[in-house]
């Protein structure tokens, strides 16, 4: 059974003391930009905590050492939330349902009004 969405949390930096508060089991995660609300990442995973950790920049990578200021600034603009599930299959089905709803919303909000106003 799918649980409820957690509250939005700031996406952690690459420092070891910054932890990701997410289920260590199956579920869905969503990452967005704070300023605009635009979606940065969305997926179902068998281990949500690992999936979100893989999105974090590595603290000692060469990219971070030579030009990592932009990466650090981008991460401060991100926030995430999670939703636990009983199984990966259930998480994938729920992710598809949510994506379908999002597409339907955008289609109605931005495509249909323009088409009807042109007529």
Beta strands, then each sheet from edge to edge (+ up, - down):
strand 1: 9-10
strand 2: 27-33
strand 3: 39-45
strand 4: 78-84
sheet 1: 1+ 4- 2+ 3-
end
